[in-house]
Amino acid sequence: SSTAGMNAKKRNISLAVGVLELAQKHIPDSTLLAYAHAQILESQVNNSKKIGETNPSDDAIRVMGEFCERAGNTLGYVLMQRMVRKFRGMKESRAVFSEARRKLQVRPVDSLSTSN
């Protein structure tokens, strides 16, 4: 019974990940879809002790990193930075902040100032 329950849970997780991946293909700039995907992967951290399985924390960080490359915004980088700090430490978290500062530069057309 325990094994059947675990298999059902893994199947549900796989289905949820599949739905979120499909949704991100259709709405590639949705921060919340990417974060939900990363959270599901992150929730599997304690369940992945088998040799040969990828580390769910690395997968979760990869999902947020891909989102930030594809359609990064402030919220996406903040969520990724928190995840990196949790699993990899402060030094790597600062590297995410540095990357966000470089990539999220304010464009002149986005500026509120009007100079005529």
C-alpha positions in Angstrom: 0.0 0.0 0.0 2.9 2.3 0.9 4.6 1.6 -2.5 1.3 2.2 -4.4 0.9 5.5 -2.6 4.4 6.6 -3.4 3.9 5.6 -7.1 0.7 7.6 -7.3 2.4 10.6 -5.7 5.3 10.4 -8.2 2.8 10.1 -11.1 0.9 13.2 -9.8 4.1 15.1 -9.6 5.1 14.1 -13.1 1.8 15.2 -14.4 1.9 18.5 -12.6 5.4 19.2 -14.0 4.2 18.3 -17.5 1.3 20.7 -17.2 3.5 23.5 -16.0 6.1 22.9 -18.7 3.3 23.0 -21.4 1.9 26.2 -19.8 5.3 27.9 -19.9 5.6 27.1 -23.6 2.3 29.0 -24.1 2.9 31.8 -21.6 6.8 32.0 -21.5 6.9 35.3 -19.5 4.8 34.0 -16.5 6.9 34.2 -13.4 4.3 32.4 -11.4 4.2 29.4 -13.7 8.0 29.1 -13.5 8.0 29.5 -9.8 5.3 26.9 -9.3 7.3 24.5 -11.5 10.4 25.2 -9.4 8.5 24.7 -6.1 7.2 21.3 -7.1 10.8 20.3 -8.0 12.1 21.8 -4.7 9.5 19.8 -2.7 11.2 16.6 -3.9 14.5 17.4 -2.2 14.0 15.1 0.7 12.6 12.3 -1.5 15.6 12.0 -3.9 18.3 10.0 -2.1 18.7 7.5 -4.8 22.0 7.4 -6.6 21.8 8.6 -10.2 18.8 10.9 -9.7 19.3 14.6 -10.4 19.2 16.9 -7.4 15.8 18.5 -7.2 17.2 21.7 -5.8 19.5 22.0 -8.9 16.5 21.3 -11.1 14.5 24.0 -9.3 17.3 26.5 -9.7 17.7 25.5 -13.4 14.0 26.2 -14.0 14.2 29.7 -12.5 17.5 30.3 -14.3 15.9 29.4 -17.7 12.9 31.6 -16.9 15.2 34.6 -16.1 17.1 34.0 -19.3 13.9 33.8 -21.3 11.9 36.6 -19.7 13.6 37.7 -16.6 12.0 40.3 -14.4 12.6 41.5 -10.9 10.3 39.0 -9.2 11.9 36.1 -11.1 15.4 37.1 -10.1 14.3 37.6 -6.4 12.7 34.2 -6.3 15.8 32.6 -7.9 18.1 34.4 -5.5 16.2 33.1 -2.5 16.3 29.6 -3.9 20.0 29.8 -4.6 20.7 31.2 -1.1 18.8 28.4 0.5 20.6 25.6 -1.4 23.9 27.0 -2.4 24.8 29.8 0.0 25.2 33.5 0.2 28.1 33.8 -2.2 26.2 32.2 -5.2 23.2 34.2 -4.2 25.2 37.4 -4.6 26.2 36.3 -8.1 22.5 36.0 -9.0 22.0 39.6 -7.7 24.9 40.8 -9.7 23.5 39.1 -12.8 20.1 40.7 -12.2 21.6 44.2 -11.9 23.3 43.7 -15.3 20.3 42.3 -17.1 17.6 44.5 -15.6 18.9 47.8 -16.6 16.3 50.6 -16.9 15.9 51.5 -20.5 15.6 55.2 -21.4 12.1 54.6 -22.9 11.0 53.1 -19.5 12.2 56.1 -17.5 9.6 58.4 -16.0 11.5 61.5 -16.6 10.6 63.6 -19.6 13.4 65.7 -21.0 12.3 68.0 -23.8 
